[in-house]
Amino acid sequence: MLDFKPPQDNGLIISLAKVLKPQILHNKMKNAEVVVLGDGLDRFKKLAGKRAMICPNHSHKHDCEVMFVFSCLVKEEFNFIAAREIFEFNNGWNGWFLQRLGVYSVVRGAIDRESFRTTKRILVEGKKKLVLFPEGEISRQNDVLLPLENGAAQLTFMALDELHKSKPDEPMYIVPIAIKYTYREDLTKHLAELMDRIEIKLGINNHNEPSLYKRVRGAAEVVLKTLEGEYNVKSADGADLNTRITALKSKILETIAEFLDITLAAHAKHLDSVRVLRNAMDDIIYAEDADNLPPYQKKIHAEKSDKIRGFYRDLDRVVTFIAIYDGYLLPPATQERMVSVLELMESEIFGDVRIKGPRTVFMTVGDPINLLEVYPDYKKTKKAVIENISTNINAQLDMMLQAMDKDRQPVFVT
C-alpha cells in the first residue's frame, strides 16, 4: 500500500493561499465566483467551535478549491482528506503543497489505518472541521450523485466513540454541502463548435443537423461502438445504450482483474470493483521493496508496472460511464448537462478538457446531522444507523442539487 501522507498544516502557506484566492478564482478557475445560497453561511457559522465532518458532492476537479473559498467565507480553516495518488502528481510537489494546506491521504476502498487514526484525531480534537467527499470519486456530473460510501458516517461515529469517553455530552456533526457549477453565458455557439471538433475526430459529417442533442447522441454511439470493439464486447442485437454501457464496464473490469489475477466479488457494484483494482495496481506499482531489487528483477517490475499504469485510463472510463445513462440528455437539457457529457467526450477524444466560460459556483448548506442524537441507537445497531445517516446525506445532497435550478434561469439546449 502507498505510504500515508499526514497533514502538515503550515500557517504561512495557508495564509498565502488565502491571499491568492482571487487569483485562484480568476486564473485557475477562469473567472469563477462562489455564491452561497440562502442563509447557508449563517447556518454554518452557528457550528463555530463545534466538531464536524463536512460532506460535499464531488462533481468537479475544482471542488477542493471551492471548499477552500468556502472556508475563507466562514472564516475557518479546514482539514481535507484526498485520494493518495494525487499526492504523487508533479513529481510529488502537489502532495508537498497539499499537506501544508492541511490535506492528508487515504487509500480509497482499503483499510487505511493511519488515515483512519488521523481522521479520528482531528475530529476528536475539534481544532478544525474536516472535509470528506463521500462519493469517493469525481462524478463529472453536475447534478447526479455517484453511490455514496458509508465511510463518512462510520469514521465520524468512530471519533464520537472516542470523544464520548471523556466528553459524553459533546455533539459531533455531519454537514452535507451541495456544489453546482453553472455558466453565466449562453454557450450554445461554443458547444456547437466543440461538437464540430469532436465529429471531425470521429469521422462524422453531421454539421447540418440543427439538434445538438441528436449530434451528441450520434457521437456517443460512435464512441461506445469504438470502445466495444477495443475491449471486444459483443452486445446482443437491439440492446439499448444502458445495457451496452453496463456490458462495457463489466468487460473492462474483468480484463483488468484477469491480468492482476484477482477475483472480483460476485454482484459487486462497479465502483467497488474499481476501488479494489486500483488499490491492487497501486500496491504493485509502488511496492516498498521495488527500489531494493537486483537490477534484472527491478527491470521486470518496471515493465509490469508500465503495463499496469495503462489500466488507470481504463478504470477512469468505467467511472465515467457509471454516471452516464441513456436519457440524461433528453431535451430540453440544461447547458450544464450538455457540457458534462461533451466534456466526457472531450477528455476521451482529446485527452484534456477546457473550461467553457465564466462560471458561478452555487453552494447550499444542508441540515447538520447531530450524531449524538442517534448515538444510543448506534450502540445497539451500528450498521443500520450508519446506513441511515448515509441515506440522509445522499437525500439532502440530491434535494439541494435539484433545488438549485429553481433559484436561477437555466439555459436549455435542444
BATORBA-122922 format. One record per residue (C-alpha): residue in one letter; chain; residue number from 0; z, y, x. Coordinates in pm, whole numbers. Example, Ala and Ser with C-alpha at 12.3 -4.5 7.8 and 13.67 -1.06 7.14 Angstrom:
TIKOL  rest  kette   nr      pz      py      px
TIKOL     A      A    0     780    -450    1230
TIKOL     S      A    1     714    -106    1367
END
This chain:
TIKOL  rest  kette   nr      pz      py      px
TIKOL     M      A    0       0       0       0
TIKOL     L      A    1     -69     354     118
TIKOL     D      A    2     234     525     268
TIKOL     F      A    3     434     761      47
TIKOL     K      A    4     376    1135      81
TIKOL     P      A    5     700    1316     -10
TIKOL     P      A    6     727    1674    -137
TIKOL     Q      A    7     791    1924     140
TIKOL     D      A    8     840    2242     -66
TIKOL     N      A    9     774    2541     156
TIKOL     G      A   10     875    2880      17
TIKOL     L      A   11     627    3068     235
TIKOL     I      A   12     330    2851     132
TIKOL     I      A   13     432    2870    -236
TIKOL     S      A   14     467    3249    -217
TIKOL     L      A   15     126    3273     -50
TIKOL     A      A   16     -29    3062    -329
TIKOL     K      A   17     122    3298    -587
TIKOL     V      A   18     -28    3598    -411
TIKOL     L      A   19    -366    3422    -401
TIKOL     K      A   20    -353    3327    -771
TIKOL     P      A   21    -612    3592    -874
TIKOL     Q      A   22    -849    3466    -603
TIKOL     I      A   23    -797    3106    -719
TIKOL     L      A   24    -897    3202   -1073
TIKOL     H      A   25   -1186    3425    -962
TIKOL     N      A   26   -1339    3224    -678
TIKOL     K      A   27   -1237    2858    -704
TIKOL     M      A   28   -1242    2854   -1086
TIKOL     K      A   29   -1531    3103   -1130
TIKOL     N      A   30   -1367    3390   -1321
TIKOL     A      A   31   -1137    3178   -1533
TIKOL     E      A   32    -849    3319   -1732
TIKOL     V      A   33    -549    3128   -1864
TIKOL     V      A   34    -417    3209   -2213
TIKOL     V      A   35    -104    3050   -2362
TIKOL     L      A   36    -139    3043   -2740
TIKOL     G      A   37     124    3135   -2996
TIKOL     D      A   38     486    3151   -2885
TIKOL     G      A   39     432    2889   -2616
TIKOL     L      A   40     566    3096   -2329
TIKOL     D      A   41     881    3200   -2515
TIKOL     R      A   42     943    2844   -2634
TIKOL     F      A   43     904    2709   -2282
TIKOL     K      A   44    1131    2976   -2136
TIKOL     K      A   45    1410    2855   -2367
TIKOL     L      A   46    1420    2547   -2142
TIKOL     A      A   47    1501    2759   -1836
TIKOL     G      A   48    1755    2574   -1625
TIKOL     K      A   49    1702    2252   -1821
TIKOL     R      A   50    1580    1926   -1673
TIKOL     A      A   51    1229    1842   -1794
TIKOL     M      A   52     919    1634   -1733
TIKOL     I      A   53     605    1832   -1826
TIKOL     C      A   54     319    1617   -1959
TIKOL     P      A   55     -21    1790   -1988
TIKOL     N      A   56    -350    1624   -2078
TIKOL     H      A   57    -582    1577   -1782
TIKOL     S      A   58    -943    1666   -1862
TIKOL     H      A   59   -1050    1854   -1552
TIKOL     K      A   60   -1003    1862   -1176
TIKOL     H      A   61    -864    2217   -1206
TIKOL     D      A   62    -571    2113   -1426
TIKOL     C      A   63    -328    2139   -1133
TIKOL     E      A   64    -438    2497   -1066
TIKOL     V      A   65    -396    2576   -1436
TIKOL     M      A   66     -42    2436   -1432
TIKOL     F      A   67      34    2640   -1119
TIKOL     V      A   68     -79    2954   -1303
TIKOL     F      A   69     141    2849   -1596
TIKOL     S      A   70     438    2816   -1359
TIKOL     C      A   71     378    3174   -1249
TIKOL     L      A   72     365    3292   -1611
TIKOL     V      A   73     701    3132   -1693
TIKOL     K      A   74     844    3241   -1356
TIKOL     E      A   75     941    2891   -1248
TIKOL     E      A   76     833    2661    -968
TIKOL     F      A   77     731    2302   -1047
TIKOL     N      A   78     703    1980    -854
TIKOL     F      A   79     390    1774    -916
TIKOL     I      A   80     302    1404    -896
TIKOL     A      A   81     -53    1333    -775
TIKOL     A      A   82    -259    1023    -701
TIKOL     R      A   83    -204     903    -346
TIKOL     E      A   84    -572     900    -248
TIKOL     I      A   85    -621    1276    -289
TIKOL     F      A   86    -381    1337       0
TIKOL     E      A   87    -649    1195     232
TIKOL     F      A   88    -916    1449     134
TIKOL     N      A   89   -1044    1684     406
TIKOL     N      A   90    -904    1460     680
TIKOL     G      A   91    -552    1492     541
TIKOL     W      A   92    -540    1872     525
TIKOL     N      A   93    -548    1860     147
TIKOL     G      A   94    -234    1649     150
TIKOL     W      A   95     -60    1873     404
TIKOL     F      A   96    -111    2176     179
TIKOL     L      A   97     -21    1994    -143
TIKOL     Q      A   98     305    1860      -3
TIKOL     R      A   99     416    2210      89
TIKOL     L      A  100     343    2323    -264
TIKOL     G      A  101     588    2060    -387
TIKOL     V      A  102     339    1783    -466
TIKOL     Y      A  103     416    1420    -386
TIKOL     S      A  104     222    1098    -418
TIKOL     V      A  105     217     797    -645
TIKOL     V      A  106       2     486    -624
TIKOL     R      A  107    -133     458    -977
TIKOL     G      A  108     -67     137   -1163
TIKOL     A      A  109     159      -2    -890
TIKOL     I      A  110     534     -32    -836
TIKOL     D      A  111     566     266    -601
TIKOL     R      A  112     941     261    -541
TIKOL     E      A  113     951     561    -306
TIKOL     S      A  114     767     772    -563
TIKOL     F      A  115     989     648    -846
TIKOL     R      A  116    1304     731    -648
TIKOL     T      A  117    1174    1080    -575
TIKOL     T      A  118    1092    1135    -942
TIKOL     K      A  119    1441    1030   -1045
TIKOL     R      A  120    1600    1251    -781
TIKOL     I      A  121    1402    1562    -879
TIKOL     L      A  122    1479    1517   -1249
TIKOL     V      A  123    1849    1449   -1189
TIKOL     E      A  124    1892    1742    -951
TIKOL     G      A  125    1717    1970   -1201
TIKOL     K      A  126    1622    2235    -947
TIKOL     K      A  127    1258    2224   -1061
TIKOL     K      A  128    1075    2081   -1357
TIKOL     L      A  129     826    1805   -1282
TIKOL     V      A  130     458    1787   -1386
TIKOL     L      A  131     308    1443   -1450
TIKOL     F      A  132     -31    1382   -1616
TIKOL     P      A  133      37    1080   -1840
TIKOL     E      A  134    -330     982   -1871
TIKOL     G      A  135    -324     890   -1503
TIKOL     E      A  136    -695     970   -1464
TIKOL     I      A  137    -914    1274   -1524
TIKOL     S      A  138   -1072    1210   -1864
TIKOL     R      A  139   -1356    1458   -1809
TIKOL     Q      A  140   -1349    1514   -2186
TIKOL     N      A  141   -1225    1842   -2328
TIKOL     D      A  142   -1068    1708   -2645
TIKOL     V      A  143   -1046    1330   -2604
TIKOL     L      A  144    -741    1160   -2452
TIKOL     L      A  145    -750     850   -2238
TIKOL     P      A  146    -487     591   -2332
TIKOL     L      A  147    -153     726   -2212
TIKOL     E      A  148      64     530   -1973
TIKOL     N      A  149     430     472   -2061
TIKOL     G      A  150     533     588   -1713
TIKOL     A      A  151     632     941   -1811
TIKOL     A      A  152     884     824   -2069
TIKOL     Q      A  153    1002     533   -1858
TIKOL     L      A  154    1065     742   -1547
TIKOL     T      A  155    1240    1017   -1742
TIKOL     F      A  156    1472     766   -1907
TIKOL     M      A  157    1548     617   -1563
TIKOL     A      A  158    1654     963   -1449
TIKOL     L      A  159    1860    1012   -1765
TIKOL     D      A  160    2037     683   -1691
TIKOL     E      A  161    2144     823   -1354
TIKOL     L      A  162    2238    1165   -1493
TIKOL     H      A  163    2439    1007   -1774
TIKOL     K      A  164    2685     857   -1522
TIKOL     S      A  165    2819    1200   -1420
TIKOL     K      A  166    2699    1432   -1699
TIKOL     P      A  167    2674    1232   -2022
TIKOL     D      A  168    2620    1539   -2239
TIKOL     E      A  169    2334    1688   -2034
TIKOL     P      A  170    1993    1667   -2207
TIKOL     M      A  171    1664    1581   -2042
TIKOL     Y      A  172    1331    1679   -2197
TIKOL     I      A  173     968    1580   -2203
TIKOL     V      A  174     737    1873   -2281
TIKOL     P      A  175     376    1798   -2390
TIKOL     I      A  176     128    2072   -2298
TIKOL     A      A  177    -234    2078   -2414
TIKOL     I      A  178    -505    2230   -2195
TIKOL     K      A  179    -852    2308   -2326
TIKOL     Y      A  180   -1138    2470   -2132
TIKOL     T      A  181   -1366    2698   -2332
TIKOL     Y      A  182   -1663    2911   -2232
TIKOL     R      A  183   -1674    3283   -2305
TIKOL     E      A  184   -2053    3297   -2321
TIKOL     D      A  185   -2326    3120   -2518
TIKOL     L      A  186   -2452    2855   -2275
TIKOL     T      A  187   -2747    2729   -2479
TIKOL     K      A  188   -3006    2860   -2232
TIKOL     H      A  189   -2816    2728   -1929
TIKOL     L      A  190   -2770    2386   -2087
TIKOL     A      A  191   -3141    2363   -2170
TIKOL     E      A  192   -3225    2448   -1808
TIKOL     L      A  193   -2982    2183   -1682
TIKOL     M      A  194   -3143    1936   -1923
TIKOL     D      A  195   -3482    2021   -1769
TIKOL     R      A  196   -3348    1930   -1424
TIKOL     I      A  197   -3194    1608   -1550
TIKOL     E      A  198   -3512    1498   -1728
TIKOL     I      A  199   -3723    1564   -1418
TIKOL     K      A  200   -3490    1339   -1215
TIKOL     L      A  201   -3506    1071   -1484
TIKOL     G      A  202   -3883    1089   -1520
TIKOL     I      A  203   -3863    1211   -1882
TIKOL     N      A  204   -4116    1455   -2026
TIKOL     N      A  205   -3936    1588   -2331
TIKOL     H      A  206   -3920    1965   -2276
TIKOL     N      A  207   -4081    2047   -2610
TIKOL     E      A  208   -3807    1876   -2812
TIKOL     P      A  209   -3606    2159   -2977
TIKOL     S      A  210   -3292    1950   -3032
TIKOL     L      A  211   -3069    1946   -2726
TIKOL     Y      A  212   -2871    1663   -2885
TIKOL     K      A  213   -3182    1443   -2904
TIKOL     R      A  214   -3272    1526   -2545
TIKOL     V      A  215   -2922    1438   -2424
TIKOL     R      A  216   -2921    1113   -2620
TIKOL     G      A  217   -3260    1021   -2476
TIKOL     A      A  218   -3142    1091   -2122
TIKOL     A      A  219   -2821     894   -2183
TIKOL     E      A  220   -3030     597   -2294
TIKOL     V      A  221   -3229     610   -1968
TIKOL     V      A  222   -2912     637   -1756
TIKOL     L      A  223   -2749     347   -1940
TIKOL     K      A  224   -3060     130   -1915
TIKOL     T      A  225   -3086     206   -1542
TIKOL     L      A  226   -2723     113   -1481
TIKOL     E      A  227   -2765    -206   -1686
TIKOL     G      A  228   -3044    -300   -1450
TIKOL     E      A  229   -2840    -207   -1144
TIKOL     Y      A  230   -2546    -425   -1249
TIKOL     N      A  231   -2762    -698   -1406
TIKOL     V      A  232   -2616    -655   -1754
TIKOL     K      A  233   -2805    -834   -2029
TIKOL     S      A  234   -2747    -678   -2371
TIKOL     A      A  235   -2826    -852   -2697
TIKOL     D      A  236   -3132    -725   -2882
TIKOL     G      A  237   -3036    -441   -3115
TIKOL     A      A  238   -2693    -389   -2957
TIKOL     D      A  239   -2556     -40   -3025
TIKOL     L      A  240   -2459     201   -2748
TIKOL     N      A  241   -2087     131   -2774
TIKOL     T      A  242   -2140    -243   -2732
TIKOL     R      A  243   -2369    -186   -2436
TIKOL     I      A  244   -2126      56   -2270
TIKOL     T      A  245   -1841    -195   -2312
TIKOL     A      A  246   -2052    -471   -2158
TIKOL     L      A  247   -2143    -247   -1865
TIKOL     K      A  248   -1779    -158   -1793
TIKOL     S      A  249   -1675    -523   -1808
TIKOL     K      A  250   -1952    -633   -1571
TIKOL     I      A  251   -1867    -364   -1314
TIKOL     L      A  252   -1501    -465   -1315
TIKOL     E      A  253   -1584    -838   -1295
TIKOL     T      A  254   -1818    -778    -999
TIKOL     I      A  255   -1553    -589    -801
TIKOL     A      A  256   -1281    -840    -888
TIKOL     E      A  257   -1501   -1128    -770
TIKOL     F      A  258   -1566    -957    -436
TIKOL     L      A  259   -1194    -894    -387
TIKOL     D      A  260   -1105   -1246    -507
TIKOL     I      A  261    -882   -1104    -783
TIKOL     T      A  262    -835   -1250   -1129
TIKOL     L      A  263    -801    -972   -1384
TIKOL     A      A  264    -563   -1025   -1675
TIKOL     A      A  265    -733   -1160   -1984
TIKOL     H      A  266    -790    -895   -2251
TIKOL     A      A  267    -657    -621   -2021
TIKOL     K      A  268    -759    -266   -2102
TIKOL     H      A  269   -1043    -146   -1882
TIKOL     L      A  270    -830     139   -1748
TIKOL     D      A  271    -553    -102   -1646
TIKOL     S      A  272    -809    -315   -1462
TIKOL     V      A  273    -941      -5   -1284
TIKOL     R      A  274    -592      65   -1151
TIKOL     V      A  275    -538    -293   -1036
TIKOL     L      A  276    -868    -297    -849
TIKOL     R      A  277    -827      48    -696
TIKOL     N      A  278    -483     -39    -561
TIKOL     A      A  279    -617    -364    -413
TIKOL     M      A  280    -900    -172    -247
TIKOL     D      A  281    -657      85    -106
TIKOL     D      A  282    -437    -191      34
TIKOL     I      A  283    -730    -339     226
TIKOL     I      A  284    -885     -14     350
TIKOL     Y      A  285    -556     146     453
TIKOL     A      A  286    -382    -168     579
TIKOL     E      A  287     -94     -64     804
TIKOL     D      A  288    -184    -306    1085
TIKOL     A      A  289    -559    -228    1088
TIKOL     D      A  290    -535       5    1388
TIKOL     N      A  291    -349    -258    1589
TIKOL     L      A  292    -607    -534    1550
TIKOL     P      A  293    -807    -662    1850
TIKOL     P      A  294   -1150    -493    1884
TIKOL     Y      A  295   -1356    -764    1712
TIKOL     Q      A  296   -1116    -808    1420
TIKOL     K      A  297   -1096    -432    1388
TIKOL     K      A  298   -1477    -416    1368
TIKOL     I      A  299   -1487    -680    1093
TIKOL     H      A  300   -1215    -497     899
TIKOL     A      A  301   -1412    -172     927
TIKOL     E      A  302   -1727    -342     795
TIKOL     K      A  303   -1539    -487     499
TIKOL     S      A  304   -1375    -152     432
TIKOL     D      A  305   -1713      20     428
TIKOL     K      A  306   -1834    -224     161
TIKOL     I      A  307   -1522    -174     -46
TIKOL     R      A  308   -1546     205     -32
TIKOL     G      A  309   -1870     178    -226
TIKOL     F      A  310   -1674      31    -516
TIKOL     Y      A  311   -1483     357    -567
TIKOL     R      A  312   -1801     504    -718
TIKOL     D      A  313   -1830     204    -946
TIKOL     L      A  314   -1474     250   -1068
TIKOL     D      A  315   -1544     618   -1132
TIKOL     R      A  316   -1832     511   -1356
TIKOL     V      A  317   -1601     287   -1556
TIKOL     V      A  318   -1351     570   -1607
TIKOL     T      A  319   -1636     799   -1709
TIKOL     F      A  320   -1758     559   -1975
TIKOL     I      A  321   -1406     498   -2110
TIKOL     A      A  322   -1404     847   -2264
TIKOL     I      A  323   -1765     836   -2387
TIKOL     Y      A  324   -1860     678   -2716
TIKOL     D      A  325   -2157     688   -2947
TIKOL     G      A  326   -2108     971   -3194
TIKOL     Y      A  327   -1916    1200   -2959
TIKOL     L      A  328   -2203    1450   -2968
TIKOL     L      A  329   -2308    1422   -3331
TIKOL     P      A  330   -2436    1768   -3428
TIKOL     P      A  331   -2309    2022   -3470
TIKOL     A      A  332   -2113    1969   -3149
TIKOL     T      A  333   -1931    2243   -2962
TIKOL     Q      A  334   -2094    2356   -2642
TIKOL     E      A  335   -1784    2237   -2458
TIKOL     R      A  336   -1850    1881   -2577
TIKOL     M      A  337   -2212    1917   -2475
TIKOL     V      A  338   -2104    2043   -2132
TIKOL     S      A  339   -1869    1745   -2092
TIKOL     V      A  340   -2149    1494   -2144
TIKOL     L      A  341   -2404    1687   -1939
TIKOL     E      A  342   -2157    1716   -1652
TIKOL     L      A  343   -2112    1340   -1654
TIKOL     M      A  344   -2490    1305   -1616
TIKOL     E      A  345   -2495    1587   -1361
TIKOL     S      A  346   -2236    1408   -1148
TIKOL     E      A  347   -2413    1073   -1184
TIKOL     I      A  348   -2760    1207   -1103
TIKOL     F      A  349   -2698    1494    -860
TIKOL     G      A  350   -2362    1396    -713
TIKOL     D      A  351   -2184    1721    -794
TIKOL     V      A  352   -2101    1948   -1089
TIKOL     R      A  353   -2140    2324   -1115
TIKOL     I      A  354   -1919    2537   -1339
TIKOL     K      A  355   -2148    2667   -1614
TIKOL     G      A  356   -1994    3010   -1672
TIKOL     P      A  357   -1672    3208   -1705
TIKOL     R      A  358   -1407    3013   -1893
TIKOL     T      A  359   -1093    3081   -2089
TIKOL     V      A  360    -841    2802   -2047
TIKOL     F      A  361    -624    2781   -2357
TIKOL     M      A  362    -280    2621   -2338
TIKOL     T      A  363     -41    2516   -2613
TIKOL     V      A  364     319    2413   -2556
TIKOL     G      A  365     434    2125   -2774
TIKOL     D      A  366     774    2046   -2918
TIKOL     P      A  367    1014    1948   -2639
TIKOL     I      A  368    1136    1591   -2681
TIKOL     N      A  369    1509    1564   -2610
TIKOL     L      A  370    1562    1214   -2475
TIKOL     L      A  371    1939    1246   -2505
TIKOL     E      A  372    1900    1235   -2884
TIKOL     V      A  373    1748     886   -2871
TIKOL     Y      A  374    1943     764   -2571
TIKOL     P      A  375    2174     535   -2776
TIKOL     D      A  376    1866     369   -2930
TIKOL     Y      A  377    1708     341   -2585
TIKOL     K      A  378    2008     147   -2454
TIKOL     K      A  379    1958    -105   -2737
TIKOL     T      A  380    1577    -142   -2738
TIKOL     K      A  381    1427      18   -2429
TIKOL     K      A  382    1068     -96   -2474
TIKOL     A      A  383    1040      18   -2836
TIKOL     V      A  384    1190     362   -2768
TIKOL     I      A  385     968     417   -2463
TIKOL     E      A  386     661     329   -2669
TIKOL     N      A  387     773     563   -2948
TIKOL     I      A  388     815     852   -2705
TIKOL     S      A  389     472     783   -2553
TIKOL     T      A  390     323     779   -2903
TIKOL     N      A  391     493    1112   -2975
TIKOL     I      A  392     344    1266   -2660
TIKOL     N      A  393      -1    1133   -2748
TIKOL     A      A  394      20    1260   -3108
TIKOL     Q      A  395     131    1607   -3001
TIKOL     L      A  396    -140    1640   -2738
TIKOL     D      A  397    -410    1521   -2977
TIKOL     M      A  398    -293    1754   -3257
TIKOL     M      A  399    -278    2056   -3025
TIKOL     L      A  400    -623    1989   -2878
TIKOL     Q      A  401    -777    1967   -3224
TIKOL     A      A  402    -592    2276   -3349
TIKOL     M      A  403    -714    2496   -3063
TIKOL     D      A  404   -1064    2520   -3210
TIKOL     K      A  405    -912    2681   -3519
TIKOL     D      A  406    -791    2971   -3305
TIKOL     R      A  407   -1136    3067   -3179
TIKOL     Q      A  408   -1502    3090   -3279
TIKOL     P      A  409   -1668    2798   -3103
TIKOL     V      A  410   -2038    2796   -3020
TIKOL     F      A  411   -2215    2493   -3167
TIKOL     V      A  412   -2518    2320   -3016
TIKOL     T      A  413   -2764    2103   -3207
END
